[in-house]
């Protein structure tokens, strides 16, 4: 008997939602969606492998950076700095 939510499904839903919003933001910034999303998803996987931050959270942070006009490496750097700040202060990355 299963009790409680399927955390894997919850994480997958959050990641999909973050990717959807990010796709719209990338397009609004005039970038090529396909290659940019591939790069960002690879970065999110890398961050989830070396931190406790999920891929969905990383994509959400990148979306916030993209929303501020930071793209590519700048968006990744902002996400990485937010994750580091969250870890240093004991708060979440978002």
SEZA-324569 format. One record per residue (C-alpha): x, y, z; residue in three letters. Coordinates in steps of 0.001 Angstrom, whole numbers, padded with zeros to 6 digits, always signed. Example, Ala and Ser with C-alpha at 12.3 -4.5 7.8 and 13.67 -1.06 7.14 Angstrom:
% residues 2
+012300-004500+007800ALA/+013670-001060+007140SER/
% end
This chain:
% residues 94
+000000+000000+000000UNK/+001361+003379-001025UNK/+001081+006313+001352UNK/+001706+009920+000346UNK/+002542+011507-002979UNK/+004871+009993-005551UNK/+007824+012344-005050UNK/+009391+011329-008353UNK/+006218+012345-010175UNK/+006014+015599-008239UNK/+009624+016442-009178UNK/+008998+015543-012826UNK/+005895+017763-012893UNK/+007822+020660-011394UNK/+010667+020207-013879UNK/+008225+020101-016810UNK/+006463+023257-015598UNK/+009771+025097-015174UNK/+010901+024002-018643UNK/+007644+025232-020190UNK/+007958+028710-018703UNK/+011657+028818-019576UNK/+010923+027876-023196UNK/+008543+030831-023472UNK/+011116+033182-021942UNK/+013901+031972-024245UNK/+011660+032542-027246UNK/+010705+036021-025997UNK/+014418+036875-025744UNK/+014866+035915-029410UNK/+017081+032902-028751UNK/+016954+029537-030509UNK/+014812+027425-028176UNK/+016091+023930-029075UNK/+019841+024358-028570UNK/+019392+026735-025639UNK/+017082+024330-023779UNK/+019486+021447-024406UNK/+022304+023512-022892UNK/+020215+024590-019915UNK/+018913+021060-019247UNK/+022482+019705-019303UNK/+023480+022447-016852UNK/+020519+021557-014603UNK/+021549+017894-014595UNK/+025119+018877-013740UNK/+023939+021078-010868UNK/+021643+018348-009516UNK/+024594+015950-009526UNK/+026839+018223-007444UNK/+024281+019990-005206UNK/+021032+019171-003429UNK/+019118+021459-005807UNK/+016725+019784-008234UNK/+016782+020169-012002UNK/+013398+021929-011807UNK/+014705+024484-009324UNK/+017773+025130-011462UNK/+015615+025625-014575UNK/+013387+027980-012589UNK/+016415+030020-011525UNK/+017609+030191-015133UNK/+014139+031337-016175UNK/+014315+034145-013613UNK/+017699+035207-014994UNK/+016372+035043-018572UNK/+013441+037180-017439UNK/+015962+039800-016318UNK/+017587+039746-019748UNK/+020532+037527-018809UNK/+021034+034748-021331UNK/+023347+031787-021920UNK/+026401+031694-019694UNK/+025202+034753-017753UNK/+021916+033012-016863UNK/+023782+029883-015791UNK/+026193+031946-013687UNK/+023280+033718-011966UNK/+021622+030367-011196UNK/+024896+028966-009837UNK/+025387+032040-007640UNK/+021807+031799-006316UNK/+022386+028132-005448UNK/+025670+028966-003694UNK/+024063+031853-001802UNK/+021214+029609-000695UNK/+023655+026986+000551UNK/+025825+029562+002344UNK/+022897+031202+004125UNK/+020920+028029+004839UNK/+018021+029305+002774UNK/+016673+027858-000432UNK/+018132+028825-003770UNK/+014898+030439-004886UNK/
% end
